[in-house]
Amino acid sequence: MLPSQQLKPLELSDHMAVREVYIDAIQSQCATLYTKEQIRQWSALAFLPGVLDSPLKEGRGWISLENQNIAAFAVRYPLNRLALLYCRGHFSRRGHATVLLNRVEQEALDEGIDHLVTEASFVSYELLLRRGWRLIRPNTFEIGGVSFRRYLMEKILIQ
């Protein structure tokens, strides 16, 4: 972690800001991986009632700050699932996702959770592989009638 970076628990007062990070991450980092329609449908989920509400309210989350700006966030929901991991494009490739994953994985392990699962996008797939996650299987799903491919993955936390 850089000296200008810090982590803090996700709080209710952060929910609007992390929704903005969610949109920025999709719109700024996905242009070469997804179509314009996929990006439009995916980013629209940020404010669609019910989609992010439960993970943000009921999950356990962390925010990575850089110079007091919210750069990235991660949420477990339910507690054995990495539900959200998003980083603003401006702050990408500076270690925020790695630091968040370290915290999320260690916190889960400390709580007695022996493995985590997730559905990774093209954006996070390679990072998760490098961090010791393994592919269970690819799958497809739809958002607003638009097809997406993602990767069901897991990480065993107990060595």
Backbone as a chain_set.jsonl record, in Angstrom:
{"seq": "MLPSQQLKPLELSDHMAVREVYIDAIQSQCATLYTKEQIRQWSALAFLPGVLDSPLKEGRGWISLENQNIAAFAVRYPLNRLALLYCRGHFSRRGHATVLLNRVEQEALDEGIDHLVTEASFVSYELLLRRGWRLIRPNTFEIGGVSFRRYLMEKILIQ", "coords": {"N": [[0.848, -1.165, 0.0], [0.564, 2.187, -0.841], [1.933, 5.195, 0.698], [0.018, 7.215, 0.492], [-2.334, 5.88, 0.479], [-5.134, 4.351, 2.109], [-7.206, 2.118, 4.047], [-10.663, 1.778, 4.866], [-13.566, 0.797, 6.725], [-16.572, 0.142, 4.9], [-19.273, 2.317, 5.083], [-22.68, 3.342, 5.741], [-22.936, 6.007, 4.954], [-21.231, 6.098, 2.815], [-22.394, 4.913, 0.633], [-23.567, 6.201, -1.679], [-21.311, 7.311, -2.873], [-19.778, 4.999, -3.479], [-21.393, 3.802, -5.351], [-21.028, 5.573, -7.423], [-18.327, 5.102, -7.921], [-18.55, 2.489, -8.86], [-19.965, 2.901, -11.313], [-18.081, 4.54, -12.647], [-15.87, 2.788, -12.788], [-16.797, 0.784, -14.539], [-17.433, 2.265, -16.865], [-14.993, 3.496, -17.466], [-13.059, 1.491, -17.737], [-13.85, -0.641, -19.311], [-14.185, -0.463, -22.06], [-12.678, -1.751, -24.049], [-13.257, -4.351, -23.626], [-15.957, -4.883, -23.509], [-19.107, -4.32, -25.183], [-20.644, -1.176, -26.206], [-23.354, -1.215, -25.533], [-23.416, -3.249, -23.59], [-21.87, -2.031, -21.591], [-23.485, 0.173, -21.028], [-25.868, -1.057, -20.036], [-24.85, -2.511, -17.839], [-23.642, -0.525, -16.18], [-25.92, 0.91, -15.554], [-27.102, -0.535, -13.548], [-26.255, 0.447, -11.122], [-27.98, 2.273, -9.861], [-30.397, 1.033, -9.956], [-33.207, -0.007, -8.258], [-32.74, -2.297, -5.605], [-30.633, -3.854, -6.701], [-27.859, -3.271, -5.964], [-28.428, -2.681, -3.392], [-28.853, -4.653, -1.241], [-26.256, -6.006, -1.053], [-24.669, -3.747, -0.315], [-25.918, -2.795, 2.045], [-26.183, -5.072, 3.717], [-23.874, -6.538, 3.469], [-20.307, -6.993, 4.091], [-17.982, -4.563, 3.818], [-15.177, -2.78, 2.365], [-13.354, 0.206, 1.796], [-10.963, 1.63, -0.333], [-8.867, 4.286, -0.044], [-7.28, 7.038, -1.63], [-5.228, 9.648, -1.084], [-7.342, 10.696, 0.422], [-9.488, 10.376, -1.318], [-12.098, 8.318, -2.552], [-11.068, 5.485, -4.016], [-11.471, 2.799, -4.647], [-13.504, -0.133, -3.96], [-14.64, -2.983, -2.068], [-16.876, -5.687, -1.453], [-18.231, -8.229, 0.591], [-20.831, -10.442, 0.193], [-23.34, -12.85, 0.206], [-21.513, -13.559, 3.261], [-19.567, -15.376, 2.419], [-18.949, -14.759, -0.159], [-17.399, -12.855, -2.631], [-18.816, -10.108, -3.618], [-18.696, -7.584, -4.821], [-16.194, -5.722, -6.428], [-14.601, -3.013, -7.279], [-12.888, -0.398, -9.012], [-12.077, 2.985, -9.5], [-11.286, 4.24, -12.731], [-9.217, 6.157, -12.918], [-7.658, 5.545, -10.71], [-6.804, 2.997, -11.138], [-4.643, 0.099, -11.364], [-2.878, 0.648, -9.327], [-2.683, -0.855, -7.108], [-4.913, -0.927, -5.451], [-7.075, -2.809, -5.671], [-5.754, -5.185, -5.027], [-4.941, -4.714, -2.369], [-7.466, -4.458, -1.198], [-8.509, -7.041, -1.715], [-6.718, -8.564, -0.173], [-7.492, -7.7, 2.4], [-10.231, -8.419, 2.514], [-10.097, -11.213, 2.137], [-8.523, -11.973, 4.359], [-10.123, -11.078, 6.464], [-12.394, -12.697, 6.108], [-11.25, -15.223, 6.574], [-10.466, -14.862, 9.254], [-12.975, -14.86, 10.367], [-13.658, -17.467, 10.256], [-14.381, -18.493, 7.827], [-13.788, -20.697, 5.245], [-13.487, -20.643, 2.488], [-13.948, -18.553, -0.416], [-16.265, -17.408, -2.891], [-16.965, -16.113, -6.194], [-18.268, -14.163, -8.941], [-16.594, -13.374, -11.583], [-15.775, -10.636, -13.694], [-14.53, -9.912, -17.042], [-12.699, -7.967, -16.484], [-11.748, -8.338, -13.823], [-10.947, -10.975, -13.782], [-8.281, -11.943, -14.516], [-6.711, -10.753, -12.506], [-7.749, -12.023, -10.221], [-7.045, -14.686, -10.774], [-4.226, -14.469, -10.619], [-4.059, -13.993, -7.928], [-4.533, -16.38, -6.734], [-7.09, -17.449, -6.957], [-9.351, -19.855, -8.339], [-10.715, -21.032, -11.397], [-14.02, -22.078, -11.617], [-16.093, -22.411, -13.505], [-16.927, -20.926, -16.653], [-19.729, -18.75, -17.312], [-22.826, -17.549, -18.741], [-24.986, -14.71, -18.606], [-27.743, -12.395, -18.399], [-28.283, -8.875, -18.616], [-30.739, -6.603, -18.687], [-31.62, -7.744, -21.081], [-29.296, -8.039, -22.496], [-26.54, -10.002, -23.277], [-23.942, -11.362, -21.222], [-20.673, -12.558, -20.373], [-19.173, -14.28, -17.723], [-17.019, -15.382, -15.037], [-17.238, -18.006, -12.878], [-15.724, -18.363, -9.821], [-13.456, -19.492, -7.234], [-11.795, -19.297, -4.056], [-9.729, -21.025, -1.937], [-9.214, -20.503, 1.384], [-7.953, -21.596, 3.581], [-4.878, -22.949, 4.253]], "CA": [[0.0, 0.0, 0.0], [1.312, 3.436, -0.909], [1.676, 6.059, 1.859], [-1.176, 8.038, 0.268], [-3.503, 5.0, 0.462], [-5.593, 3.778, 3.369], [-8.46, 1.375, 3.999], [-11.631, 2.037, 5.923], [-14.786, 0.014, 6.52], [-17.666, 0.758, 4.16], [-20.352, 2.762, 5.955], [-23.892, 3.784, 5.063], [-22.691, 7.324, 4.36], [-20.394, 5.912, 1.619], [-23.11, 4.167, -0.404], [-23.709, 6.962, -2.918], [-19.978, 7.444, -3.468], [-19.322, 3.741, -4.079], [-22.185, 3.611, -6.576], [-20.341, 6.372, -8.442], [-17.118, 4.343, -8.263], [-19.05, 1.363, -9.659], [-20.219, 3.398, -12.666], [-16.813, 4.981, -13.236], [-15.048, 1.608, -13.094], [-17.341, 0.131, -15.74], [-17.349, 3.138, -18.028], [-13.62, 3.887, -17.781], [-12.131, 0.376, -17.92], [-14.436, -1.781, -20.013], [-14.437, -0.164, -23.471], [-12.026, -2.72, -24.94], [-13.686, -5.699, -23.252], [-17.402, -4.994, -23.611], [-19.738, -3.427, -26.154], [-21.258, 0.019, -25.619], [-24.634, -1.602, -24.934], [-23.116, -3.964, -22.347], [-21.428, -1.03, -20.622], [-24.66, 0.965, -20.657], [-26.751, -1.869, -19.195], [-24.148, -2.865, -16.609], [-23.498, 0.643, -15.314], [-27.255, 1.322, -15.123], [-27.474, -1.287, -12.347], [-25.826, 1.162, -9.915], [-29.092, 2.939, -9.186], [-31.617, 0.261, -10.103], [-33.587, -0.451, -6.911], [-32.58, -3.697, -5.236], [-29.471, -4.563, -7.244], [-26.714, -3.099, -5.063], [-28.91, -2.353, -2.048], [-28.567, -5.696, -0.245], [-24.822, -6.14, -0.773], [-24.132, -2.586, 0.389], [-26.503, -2.674, 3.386], [-26.042, -6.275, 4.534], [-22.556, -7.129, 3.3], [-19.162, -6.41, 4.786], [-17.21, -3.913, 2.773], [-14.016, -1.933, 2.624], [-13.052, 1.235, 0.815], [-9.565, 2.027, -0.449], [-8.757, 5.723, -0.279], [-5.986, 7.572, -2.048], [-5.289, 11.086, -0.798], [-8.69, 10.942, 0.943], [-10.5, 10.143, -2.356], [-12.467, 6.913, -2.687], [-10.488, 4.943, -5.234], [-11.976, 1.452, -4.931], [-14.218, -0.755, -2.845], [-14.939, -4.417, -2.167], [-17.937, -6.097, -0.537], [-18.614, -9.642, 0.683], [-22.262, -10.655, 0.453], [-23.227, -13.129, 1.634], [-20.162, -13.432, 3.79], [-18.607, -16.266, 1.743], [-18.932, -14.396, -1.583], [-16.938, -11.536, -3.049], [-19.933, -9.651, -4.444], [-18.346, -6.368, -5.547], [-14.803, -5.256, -6.399], [-14.574, -1.999, -8.337], [-11.895, 0.652, -8.84], [-12.155, 4.079, -10.476], [-10.267, 4.148, -13.761], [-8.102, 7.046, -12.589], [-6.846, 4.943, -9.662], [-6.521, 1.595, -11.439], [-3.274, -0.366, -11.498], [-2.077, 1.226, -8.242], [-2.699, -1.785, -5.995], [-6.11, -0.84, -4.606], [-7.818, -4.079, -5.673], [-4.95, -6.173, -4.307], [-5.052, -4.41, -0.945], [-8.832, -4.815, -0.792], [-8.621, -8.503, -1.681], [-6.001, -9.032, 1.019], [-8.301, -7.418, 3.584], [-11.454, -9.221, 2.436], [-9.737, -12.616, 2.344], [-8.08, -12.158, 5.739], [-11.29, -10.897, 7.321], [-13.203, -13.916, 5.99], [-10.512, -16.278, 7.276], [-10.581, -14.576, 10.689], [-14.348, -15.174, 10.761], [-13.865, -18.906, 10.15], [-14.824, -18.86, 6.478], [-12.642, -21.392, 4.657], [-13.333, -20.342, 1.058], [-14.799, -17.51, -0.985], [-16.665, -17.573, -4.283], [-17.318, -14.879, -6.871], [-18.533, -14.187, -10.376], [-15.647, -12.361, -12.055], [-15.887, -10.074, -15.042], [-13.269, -9.939, -17.786], [-11.801, -6.994, -15.863], [-11.125, -8.858, -12.603], [-10.602, -12.391, -13.928], [-6.823, -12.176, -14.475], [-6.239, -10.393, -11.167], [-8.121, -13.08, -9.288], [-6.19, -15.843, -11.051], [-2.897, -14.181, -10.057], [-4.18, -13.977, -6.473], [-4.778, -17.728, -6.234], [-8.447, -17.923, -7.187], [-9.405, -20.823, -9.437], [-11.929, -21.027, -12.209], [-14.963, -23.193, -11.501], [-16.592, -22.521, -14.874], [-17.508, -19.693, -17.21], [-21.165, -18.82, -17.569], [-23.398, -16.353, -19.34], [-26.191, -14.189, -17.971], [-28.24, -11.215, -19.098], [-28.699, -7.656, -17.937], [-31.56, -5.824, -19.602], [-31.692, -8.42, -22.368], [-27.969, -8.056, -23.121], [-25.778, -11.147, -22.786], [-22.602, -11.157, -20.662], [-19.943, -13.748, -19.946], [-18.399, -14.088, -16.508], [-16.31, -16.559, -14.58], [-17.481, -18.442, -11.506], [-14.409, -18.646, -9.28], [-13.387, -19.684, -5.793], [-10.468, -19.315, -3.44], [-9.638, -21.728, -0.658], [-8.464, -19.612, 2.261], [-7.178, -22.379, 4.546], [-3.733, -23.609, 3.586]], "C": [[0.904, 1.242, 0.0], [1.011, 4.295, 0.313], [0.402, 6.895, 1.717], [-2.464, 7.213, 0.276], [-3.851, 4.548, 1.874], [-6.901, 3.041, 3.137], [-9.357, 1.831, 5.133], [-12.853, 1.175, 5.659], [-15.829, 0.824, 5.745], [-18.794, 1.077, 5.133], [-21.534, 3.214, 5.111], [-23.675, 5.116, 4.346], [-21.84, 7.243, 3.08], [-21.166, 5.345, 0.435], [-23.262, 4.938, -1.712], [-22.357, 7.066, -3.629], [-19.509, 6.136, -4.108], [-20.157, 3.374, -5.303], [-21.55, 4.404, -7.725], [-19.036, 5.711, -8.868], [-17.482, 3.176, -9.177], [-19.254, 1.798, -11.112], [-18.921, 3.799, -13.351], [-15.946, 3.791, -13.648], [-15.509, 0.946, -14.388], [-17.112, 1.0, -16.97], [-15.912, 3.477, -18.421], [-12.697, 2.718, -18.121], [-12.635, -0.749, -18.822], [-14.593, -1.599, -21.523], [-13.8, -1.169, -24.424], [-12.498, -4.15, -24.69], [-15.169, -5.952, -23.474], [-17.933, -4.026, -24.665], [-20.316, -2.209, -25.439], [-22.579, -0.324, -24.932], [-24.417, -2.379, -23.63], [-22.716, -2.977, -21.247], [-22.609, -0.209, -20.125], [-25.562, 0.187, -19.702], [-26.114, -2.169, -17.837], [-24.06, -1.658, -15.674], [-24.849, 1.141, -14.807], [-27.708, 0.592, -13.86], [-27.152, -0.534, -11.059], [-26.987, 1.764, -9.142], [-30.425, 2.232, -9.383], [-32.004, -0.284, -8.725], [-33.381, -1.956, -6.724], [-31.302, -4.365, -5.687], [-28.261, -4.467, -6.316], [-27.139, -2.882, -3.609], [-28.527, -3.403, -1.005], [-27.078, -5.875, -0.006], [-24.255, -4.964, 0.023], [-24.656, -2.499, 1.823], [-26.175, -3.86, 4.284], [-24.661, -6.919, 4.455], [-21.515, -6.474, 4.188], [-18.255, -5.837, 3.712], [-16.092, -3.04, 3.286], [-13.859, -0.957, 1.474], [-11.556, 1.491, 0.849], [-9.542, 3.497, -0.853], [-7.356, 6.052, -0.78], [-6.09, 9.081, -1.927], [-6.708, 11.507, -0.418], [-9.811, 10.805, -0.086], [-10.818, 8.656, -2.415], [-11.997, 6.418, -4.044], [-11.137, 3.627, -5.636], [-12.738, 0.938, -3.717], [-14.433, -2.228, -3.141], [-15.979, -4.75, -1.109], [-18.094, -7.607, -0.597], [-20.096, -9.692, 0.996], [-22.746, -11.822, -0.386], [-21.76, -13.227, 2.039], [-19.135, -14.349, 3.154], [-18.481, -15.94, 0.249], [-18.382, -12.983, -1.771], [-17.966, -11.034, -4.053], [-19.546, -8.477, -5.327], [-16.867, -6.069, -5.352], [-14.646, -4.303, -7.575], [-13.573, -0.905, -7.982], [-12.096, 1.725, -9.908], [-11.004, 3.945, -11.465], [-9.026, 4.965, -13.456], [-7.139, 6.426, -11.575], [-6.462, 3.495, -9.954], [-5.023, 1.357, -11.603], [-2.323, 0.293, -10.49], [-2.126, 0.358, -6.988], [-3.935, -1.756, -5.117], [-6.865, -2.169, -4.538], [-7.058, -5.153, -4.898], [-5.049, -5.959, -2.804], [-6.446, -4.774, -0.427], [-9.015, -6.328, -0.718], [-7.901, -9.079, -0.47], [-6.863, -8.862, 2.264], [-9.543, -8.313, 3.617], [-11.152, -10.692, 2.734], [-9.323, -12.867, 3.793], [-9.243, -12.029, 6.711], [-12.185, -12.14, 7.293], [-12.544, -15.066, 6.752], [-10.613, -16.097, 8.79], [-11.969, -14.914, 11.226], [-14.664, -16.661, 10.614], [-14.389, -19.366, 8.802], [-13.632, -19.465, 5.749], [-12.464, -21.182, 3.162], [-14.308, -19.247, 0.649], [-15.13, -17.872, -2.424], [-16.95, -16.197, -4.871], [-17.696, -15.16, -8.308], [-17.698, -13.045, -10.958], [-15.967, -11.911, -13.468], [-14.56, -10.28, -15.769], [-12.239, -9.047, -17.101], [-11.062, -7.603, -14.681], [-10.608, -10.288, -12.722], [-9.1, -12.646, -13.773], [-6.241, -11.844, -13.103], [-6.539, -11.512, -10.182], [-7.301, -14.348, -9.523], [-4.797, -15.653, -10.439], [-2.914, -14.248, -8.532], [-4.567, -15.339, -5.899], [-6.208, -18.214, -6.321], [-8.415, -18.914, -8.334], [-10.759, -20.75, -10.121], [-12.757, -22.271, -11.909], [-15.545, -23.463, -12.886], [-17.025, -21.141, -15.37], [-19.02, -19.861, -17.317], [-21.622, -17.522, -18.222], [-24.665, -15.985, -18.583], [-26.598, -12.942, -18.734], [-28.539, -10.079, -18.132], [-29.489, -6.862, -18.97], [-31.634, -6.421, -20.997], [-30.375, -8.499, -23.115], [-27.142, -9.154, -22.467], [-24.37, -10.742, -22.327], [-21.985, -12.516, -20.361], [-19.17, -13.382, -18.681], [-17.811, -15.425, -16.082], [-16.651, -16.846, -13.117], [-16.134, -18.921, -10.957], [-14.504, -18.874, -7.779], [-11.944, -19.586, -5.341], [-10.579, -20.018, -2.107], [-8.723, -20.895, 0.234], [-7.593, -20.349, 3.275], [-6.089, -23.131, 3.798], [-3.467, -24.96, 4.204]], "O": [[1.877, 1.32, 0.75], [-0.053, 4.149, 0.914], [-0.223, 7.244, 2.719], [-3.554, 7.758, 0.105], [-2.974, 4.384, 2.722], [-7.612, 3.297, 2.166], [-8.892, 2.216, 6.206], [-13.151, 0.853, 4.509], [-15.946, 2.037, 5.92], [-19.219, 0.222, 5.91], [-21.399, 3.441, 3.908], [-24.186, 5.318, 3.244], [-21.744, 8.224, 2.343], [-20.632, 5.302, -0.673], [-23.091, 4.345, -2.777], [-22.281, 6.923, -4.849], [-18.9, 6.164, -5.177], [-19.661, 2.696, -6.203], [-21.542, 3.947, -8.867], [-18.675, 5.753, -10.044], [-16.788, 2.914, -10.16], [-18.772, 1.139, -12.033], [-18.687, 3.439, -14.505], [-15.357, 3.79, -14.73], [-14.689, 0.59, -15.234], [-16.646, 0.513, -18.0], [-15.641, 3.722, -19.597], [-11.651, 2.927, -18.734], [-11.909, -1.712, -19.068], [-15.088, -2.502, -22.198], [-14.337, -1.412, -25.505], [-12.173, -5.056, -25.458], [-15.594, -7.1, -23.612], [-17.282, -3.035, -24.995], [-20.461, -2.209, -24.216], [-22.887, 0.217, -23.869], [-25.16, -2.185, -22.668], [-23.176, -3.085, -20.11], [-22.716, 0.071, -18.931], [-25.975, 0.717, -18.67], [-26.779, -2.085, -16.805], [-24.378, -1.773, -14.49], [-24.915, 1.738, -13.732], [-28.614, 1.063, -13.173], [-27.716, -0.843, -10.009], [-26.984, 1.769, -7.911], [-31.471, 2.769, -9.019], [-31.196, -0.961, -8.089], [-33.785, -2.768, -7.556], [-30.911, -5.373, -5.098], [-27.7, -5.491, -5.927], [-26.304, -2.899, -2.705], [-27.932, -3.062, 0.018], [-26.657, -5.896, 1.151], [-23.45, -5.162, 0.933], [-23.896, -2.158, 2.729], [-25.917, -3.685, 5.475], [-24.319, -7.756, 5.29], [-21.8, -5.535, 4.931], [-17.817, -6.549, 2.808], [-16.056, -2.625, 4.445], [-14.191, -1.261, 0.328], [-10.951, 1.562, 1.919], [-10.121, 3.892, -1.865], [-6.377, 5.414, -0.393], [-6.922, 9.716, -2.574], [-7.209, 12.535, -0.874], [-10.968, 11.084, 0.229], [-9.915, 7.823, -2.337], [-12.469, 6.874, -5.085], [-11.332, 3.364, -6.822], [-12.641, 1.479, -2.615], [-14.411, -2.664, -4.292], [-15.978, -4.183, -0.017], [-18.094, -8.202, -1.674], [-20.563, -9.063, 1.945], [-22.576, -11.792, -1.605], [-20.871, -12.996, 1.219], [-17.936, -14.131, 3.327], [-17.966, -16.751, -0.52], [-18.852, -12.036, -1.141], [-17.988, -11.477, -5.202], [-20.012, -8.378, -6.462], [-16.351, -6.155, -4.238], [-14.568, -4.732, -8.726], [-13.423, -0.532, -6.818], [-12.267, 1.408, -11.085], [-9.888, 3.584, -11.09], [-7.907, 4.518, -13.707], [-5.948, 6.737, -11.575], [-5.858, 2.834, -9.109], [-4.253, 2.261, -11.928], [-1.135, 0.47, -10.757], [-1.668, 0.776, -5.925], [-4.004, -2.49, -4.132], [-7.252, -2.603, -3.453], [-7.67, -5.948, -4.184], [-5.222, -6.916, -2.048], [-6.58, -5.336, 0.66], [-9.608, -6.838, 0.233], [-8.416, -9.983, 0.188], [-6.956, -9.772, 3.088], [-9.858, -8.897, 4.654], [-11.873, -11.335, 3.497], [-9.73, -13.865, 4.389], [-9.336, -12.789, 7.675], [-12.675, -12.58, 8.333], [-13.212, -15.793, 7.487], [-10.821, -17.064, 9.522], [-12.12, -15.221, 12.408], [-15.805, -17.076, 10.82], [-14.8, -20.517, 8.658], [-12.582, -18.83, 5.641], [-11.409, -21.504, 2.615], [-15.346, -19.044, 1.278], [-14.36, -18.563, -3.091], [-17.153, -15.231, -4.136], [-17.472, -16.254, -8.825], [-18.068, -11.878, -10.831], [-16.374, -12.703, -14.319], [-13.589, -10.762, -15.185], [-11.043, -9.338, -17.134], [-9.855, -7.402, -14.549], [-9.896, -10.757, -11.834], [-8.7, -13.489, -12.97], [-5.381, -12.565, -12.598], [-5.674, -11.902, -9.397], [-6.907, -15.013, -8.565], [-4.257, -16.567, -9.816], [-1.888, -14.531, -7.914], [-4.891, -15.445, -4.716], [-6.52, -19.29, -5.811], [-7.552, -18.829, -9.207], [-11.786, -20.451, -9.511], [-12.243, -23.389, -11.946], [-15.501, -24.589, -13.382], [-17.441, -20.294, -14.579], [-19.525, -20.98, -17.403], [-20.894, -16.53, -18.248], [-25.327, -16.84, -17.996], [-25.874, -12.486, -19.618], [-28.981, -10.288, -17.002], [-28.953, -6.494, -20.016], [-31.702, -5.69, -21.985], [-30.335, -8.975, -24.249], [-27.056, -9.226, -21.241], [-23.706, -9.91, -22.946], [-22.692, -13.496, -20.125], [-18.586, -12.302, -18.589], [-18.075, -16.462, -16.691], [-16.385, -16.031, -12.234], [-15.483, -19.78, -11.553], [-15.488, -18.507, -7.137], [-11.007, -19.764, -6.119], [-11.4, -19.665, -1.26], [-7.581, -20.617, -0.132], [-6.611, -19.798, 3.772], [-6.355, -23.854, 2.837], [-2.548, -25.662, 3.781]]}, "num_chains": 1, "name": "protein.A"}
